[in-house]
Amino acid sequence: MTEVVISKKRIFVGLLIAVLLAGGVWGFSFIRQYLPGQVNAASAPTPGLSSTPGDDQFAQTAAQAGAQAFYTVDYQAGQQAWLDKLCAVSTDIGCAIDQNVLAPNLWTQFDQAKTKTTVQVSVQIKTVNGIATTRSNAPFQVWRLNIQLSESWPMQKPPQTSFQALALVVKDSSAWKFERFLTEEEAKGISQKDLQP
C-alpha cells in the first residue's frame, strides 16, 4: 500500500479554495472590485501604524509589480502565462484567489475579445499600514495606485483606460508581496481591524 503525504500548505490552500468557491454571491462582488475604475478617487487616506521608509519602498514596489502583472493581459500568451507572472509576485493566498476565482471568470472574456493590454502604474499614496495577527503578525499595507491601460477590458461598462486601484501587499516571510485589490470599503474596514484573507 502506498502512503500519500499532503503538506500543511496544500491543505491550507485546499481549504481556502473550498471557502472561496462556496461563496458564490461573495465571489461576484469580489470580482467586481477588480474591474478597472471601481475605486472612489475622492476618499481620504486612512492613518495607519508607523513603518520604516525601507519597508514602505519594498511594499510600494510589490504593489506596483502586482498591478503590472494583473493588468498586463495577452490572450495569445494564454491564461497560464498570465497566472505565472501574477503568482510570481503574489502571496500564496493571492495566487490561490487568482487561479481559482479570477482567472476562470475573467479569461474567457479576454480570449473572446482578443484582449492585449499593457499598463503604466504609478503610486499615489499609502492609505493603510497594519499588522495581521491572524497571519503570524505579518505587516501589511494598502497603496493607492494610478492605472493607465493601453485599452479597456472587455467586461468594463462603460469602458475605461485610466482609473485608480487599491493594492493590498503583505510581508510574506521576509519579502513584500502583492495579495489582491481592495474596494474602498474593505480598505477602511481593515484599517481598524486585523487583516482577513
C-alpha positions in Angstrom: 0.0 0.0 0.0 1.3 3.4 -1.0 1.3 6.2 1.6 0.2 9.6 0.4 1.7 12.6 2.1 -0.1 16.0 1.8 1.7 19.1 3.1 0.1 21.5 5.5 0.5 24.2 2.9 -1.5 22.2 0.3 -4.2 21.5 2.9 -4.4 25.2 3.8 -4.6 26.2 0.1 -7.2 23.5 -0.5 -9.4 24.7 2.4 -9.0 28.3 1.2 -10.1 27.3 -2.3 -13.2 25.5 -0.8 -14.2 28.5 1.2 -13.7 30.8 -1.8 -15.7 28.6 -4.1 -18.5 28.2 -1.6 -19.2 31.9 -1.5 -20.9 32.4 -4.9 -22.6 35.7 -4.0 -19.5 37.0 -2.3 -17.4 35.9 -5.3 -19.4 38.0 -7.7 -18.9 41.2 -5.6 -15.3 40.3 -5.2 -14.7 40.0 -8.9 -16.4 43.4 -9.5 -13.7 45.2 -7.5 -11.0 44.0 -9.9 -12.7 45.7 -12.8 -10.9 48.9 -13.7 -12.5 52.1 -12.3 -14.1 50.6 -9.2 -12.2 52.8 -6.7 -13.5 56.1 -5.5 -10.7 58.6 -6.0 -12.2 61.2 -3.6 -11.8 59.3 -0.3 -9.2 60.4 2.1 -6.2 58.3 3.2 -6.7 56.2 6.4 -4.0 56.7 9.0 -2.0 53.6 9.9 0.8 52.3 12.0 4.3 53.7 11.6 6.7 51.8 9.4 10.2 52.3 8.2 10.9 54.0 4.9 12.7 50.9 3.6 9.6 48.8 4.3 7.5 51.4 2.5 9.7 51.3 -0.5 9.6 47.5 -0.8 5.9 47.4 -0.1 5.3 50.1 -2.8 7.4 48.1 -5.3 5.3 45.0 -4.5 2.1 46.9 -5.1 3.3 48.2 -8.5 4.6 44.7 -9.5 1.2 43.2 -8.6 -0.7 45.8 -10.6 1.7 45.5 -13.5 1.3 41.7 -13.6 -2.5 41.8 -13.1 -3.4 44.4 -15.7 -1.0 43.2 -18.4 -3.1 40.7 -20.5 -2.1 38.9 -23.7 -4.8 36.5 -24.8 -2.2 34.9 -27.2 0.2 34.0 -24.4 -2.7 32.4 -22.6 -4.2 32.2 -19.1 -1.3 30.1 -17.6 1.3 32.6 -18.7 -0.7 35.4 -17.1 -1.1 33.4 -13.9 2.6 32.5 -13.8 3.6 36.2 -13.9 0.9 37.2 -11.4 1.7 34.3 -8.9 5.5 35.1 -9.1 4.8 38.5 -7.3 1.8 37.4 -5.2 1.4 35.8 -1.8 0.2 32.2 -1.7 -3.3 33.4 -0.8 -3.3 35.9 -3.6 -2.2 33.3 -6.1 -4.9 30.9 -5.0 -7.5 33.6 -5.4 -6.2 34.4 -8.9 -6.1 30.8 -10.0 -9.4 29.7 -8.6 -11.7 32.7 -8.7 -10.4 35.4 -11.0 -8.9 33.5 -13.9 -11.9 31.2 -14.5 -14.2 34.2 -14.5 -12.1 36.7 -16.5 -10.1 34.7 -19.0 -13.0 33.6 -21.2 -13.9 37.2 -21.9 -10.2 38.1 -22.5 -9.9 35.3 -25.0 -13.2 36.1 -26.8 -12.3 39.8 -27.1 -8.7 39.0 -28.1 -7.6 41.3 -25.2 -4.0 42.6 -25.3 -3.3 45.3 -22.7 -0.2 47.0 -21.4 -0.3 49.1 -18.3 1.5 52.0 -16.7 1.3 52.0 -12.9 2.2 55.0 -10.7 1.9 55.2 -6.9 -0.3 57.9 -5.4 -0.2 57.3 -1.6 -0.1 54.6 1.1 -3.5 54.5 2.7 -3.3 51.7 5.3 -0.4 50.2 7.4 -1.1 47.4 9.8 -0.2 44.1 11.4 -2.1 40.9 10.6 -2.2 39.0 13.9 -4.1 36.1 12.2 -1.1 35.6 9.9 1.8 35.4 12.3 1.9 39.2 12.8 2.7 39.8 9.2 2.9 43.5 8.3 0.5 44.7 5.5 0.0 47.9 3.6 -2.5 49.3 1.1 -1.3 51.5 -1.7 -3.5 53.7 -3.9 -2.2 53.4 -7.5 -2.9 55.2 -10.7 -3.5 52.7 -13.5 -3.3 53.6 -17.3 -4.3 50.8 -19.6 -3.5 50.7 -23.3 -7.1 49.7 -23.9 -10.2 48.9 -21.8 -11.0 45.4 -20.6 -14.0 43.8 -22.4 -16.1 43.4 -19.2 -16.0 47.1 -18.4 -19.2 49.1 -18.7 -18.5 51.9 -19.5 -15.0 51.3 -20.9 -12.2 53.0 -19.1 -8.4 53.1 -19.5 -7.5 55.5 -16.7 -8.5 54.8 -13.0 -7.3 54.2 -9.5 -6.9 50.9 -7.6 -6.1 50.0 -4.0 -3.4 47.3 -3.8 -3.0 45.1 -0.7 0.5 43.9 0.0 1.7 41.6 2.8 5.2 40.9 4.1 5.4 37.2 3.4 8.4 35.7 5.2 11.0 38.3 4.5 9.6 39.8 1.3 6.7 42.1 0.5 4.2 40.5 -2.0 1.0 41.6 -3.7 -2.1 39.9 -2.4 -5.1 41.5 -4.1 -7.0 44.6 -4.9 -9.5 46.1 -2.3 -12.6 48.2 -2.5 -12.7 51.5 -0.6 -15.0 49.8 2.0 -12.6 46.9 2.5 -9.6 49.3 2.9 -11.5 51.3 5.5 -12.5 48.1 7.3 -9.0 46.6 7.6 -7.5 49.9 8.8 -9.4 49.5 12.1 -9.1 45.7 12.5 -6.9 42.7 11.6 -6.4 41.6 8.0 -8.5 38.6 6.9 -7.8 36.6 3.7 
